[in-house]
Amino acid sequence: MPTQMTIVGEYVARVRHQADEFGIEPSRIVFEITERETVSNLSLLEKFVLDIKLQGFSFAIDDFGSGYSSFQYIKCFPIDYIKIEGEFIRNMVHDPVYLAFVMSIVTLAKELGIKTIAEYVEDAETLAAVTRLGIDYAQGYHINRPAPLFAVVQREAS
């Protein structure tokens, strides 16, 4: 019976094979772990993250700031991106406490060389605040609605 470590290694190899098969540079693929989820096996997660990085893929923490393991993850793993919890972004324009959280996360990320992503950018005012704070990327309905463009582009390229 295969161990969890073996399964992780096989998964990473399969993803790399598919990226090669479809001509996608691994650096354009970002794996995410949701910060809200509790990870019971940190050594398994560490193996996964390191294997992903060795294959050229990137790694992100989603919902950063929403749980208790944020600092543990950025301390232990080679993180490329932090997706800042949407509640902080949504409320930072009108609430100085949320703004302070976001500013702190951005400062920490910059000091560690980690790119930041603002979730839930739903209006121009929020986008302006995200830009002022120096957040690297933004996502949300103000930027664009989710669309199956990637699938269409892939089919046309085949």
N, C-alpha and C positions, 0 to 999 in steps of 0.2 A: 504494500500500500504506500503510495507516494506521500512524502511529508509536505507540510505547508511550504517549506523553503523550496522544495523541488517544484511545486506548483507555481510559485512566484517566478522562479527562473524560467519555466516553460512559457508562462504567460508573457513575460517580457520578450522572450525570443520570438514568440508568435506575433506580437505587436510589431516588433522590428521587421519581421518578414513581410507583414502586410504593408507597412510603410514603404519598404523597398519595392514591393510588387506594384503599388499604386503610384510610385514616384514621388512620395511625400517626404520632404526632409524631416528627420526626427526633431530638429530644433523648432519646427512649426507646430508640434504636438505638445500640449501641456496637460499633464495629469494633475488632477485636483483631489485633495482630501478635504472633506468638510470638517471644519474645526469644531463644529458642534458634536460630532460623533466621538465617542470614547473609543480609543484604540486600546484593546486589552493586551496586544502583543507588540510592544514597541520594537523588539528586535526583528520581527517579521516585517514591520513597516520600514524599518531602517534598511533591511536587505532590498525591499522593493524599490525604495527611493534611490539607493545607491546603484542598483542594477539599471534603473530607468536613466539616471544621469550618465552612466557609463556608455549607454547606447545612444546618447545624444539628445534624449528627450528632456523636456523641462518639467518642473514641478511647482505646484501652487497650493497654497492653503486658502480654501474658500471660507467665507463668513468669519474672517479674522476678527477676533475681539468678542465673539459671541459665547465662547466657552472658557474653559480653564486651562487648556493645553497650549494656547497660542505661543507663549514664550518657550515652552518645552520644545515645540516643533522647530522654531527658528534657531534654537540653540543646538539641537541635535542633528538637523537635516540640512542638506544644501538646497535651500528654497530659492526659487527664481522669482516668484510672484506672490504677493499677498493681496487677496481680494477682500477689501474692507467691508465688514458687515453692513448690509444695506440699511439697517435701522439707523446706524450712525450717520450715513450719508444723507438719508431722507430727512433727518432732523437737525443736521448741523447748521443749516441756514438760519433757523429760528431758535436754537437752544445752545447757549454757550458751553454747556457741559458736553454735549455731543461734539461740538466743534473742537473742544479741548482733546477729547479722545482721538478724533481723526488727526488732528495736528500731531499728537504724540506718536501715533502709528506711523504717519508719514516720516517724521523725524527719525524714528527707530529704523524704518526700512531703508531710508537713505544712508544712514550710518553703516548699515550692514550690506549695502549694495544690492538690495532687493527691490524690484519694481513693484509699484502699487497699482491697484485697479479699484476704482470706485464702482460699487454695484448700485443699482436703483437710481440712476441719473434720469429723472423723470421730467425735468423742466430746465429752461435756460438759466434760471437763477442758481440752481444746484450745479449745473455745468460750469458756470462762471466761478463758483466757490471752489470746485474741484480743481479748476485750472489755476486759480490764485494760490492754492495750497501746494501746487507742484505735483499733484498725483499724475502718474504716468499714463494711465488709460482709464476710460470710462465706458460703462455699459448700462443700458437701460432704454426705455421706450423713447426718451428724447433723442438718443443717438440713432436708434433704428429698432424696428420690430424684428423678432426672430423670423427667419425665413429659411427655406430649404435650398438656398442658393448653392451651397457646397455640393449637394447631391446632383443638382442640375449641371454644374460646371464639370463634375467628375464624369457624368454620363456623356456629355458632349465631347470630352477629351478622349474617350475610349474609341 
